[in-house]
């Protein structure tokens, strides 16, 4: 097999405009030009994708999904290809247009066996990357077959960061600490590029906080193991706000806090509101705050209820059911995004979880958790999402309708009072803010960094005993 290997180091400065499981390859999606699935008629049939420029630029996109954050993980993309002209490969994130040139592949009519290796070091890398296929010649075309992704980097292990997440003020200087026993040289990533560093067990590096969030870390080029620290800068006045609130929290013993949630809690793991809350909790009481993020994409109260009570099953719930009484001290439940999603069809309208079913589902879920954990339970009302989509075509799904969110929040308040659990009314707190739209990524039903900060601050205030 003839191999072409490329190391893709995604440097923000070069971009236009600016773990345990392997990678799953999603279906090819075309953004421009045209493409179709076909079978090659041969003794060993291959499933291929065909792209053709047809007089204009062609762009095909393949979505790559991992079960954990893909930052710093090295993968190899193996494929067979034939065609005419030149195919360019780019790696980019699902949000925005930031991308990095990956490879230039001259095409021939004869099938070629190739592979491309890449490492994503974009600070905002999450569990999804897009591999972009571009043809620019007027008569260029390609056929792709038997492609697969192979993880080259083992998960973590061996190299560790003393602080995977840090908040700070832009321009502030501080020191990062890493440990890498048994290694003499590592690659240090400073947010822009990698540099080789000598190491003797531990490494201390002076860093100046940037204006925007970045990741810095170490990578062992031999084993592929890595560890990083995400640095999240906030304005000085917001830092002071966090500092004042967290300073009033007193933990006399270690506190184990479990979070159930949906995409608002699952997205941006290692740098979302749960990580910000954990950072400040441990800053005021070092080593005493342990947060467990058990959120799942697509989660609803019906799915949570069914998985806890045995009608459904997830690995998070299996772990919870095995916990001895007292193993969790506090449980936050932050749902509503998906429960209130509404389907508008040509002949019917249906909410994902009908309002009339919500009281029973919440009641049964809370009683199960109180019985099996004995923990303090806090319900969080849903965030006031910006309604989506804007178009009125049928059928369609709509998130964030104010009336449905307000109804959901009222049901939670009544259920919390009836079941004697606590309530954090995030919906009302966010609605009071003039900049509430800035709390969400435009066009998406997920928090922006500003929304993550606001949510973390409200949880800290709640834990400090402040009246909401």
Order of alpha helices (4+ residues) and beta strands (2+ residues): beta-beta-beta-beta-beta-beta-beta-beta-beta-beta-beta-beta-beta-beta-beta-beta-beta-alpha-beta-alpha-alpha-beta-alpha-alpha-beta-beta-beta-alpha-beta-beta-alpha-beta-alpha-alpha
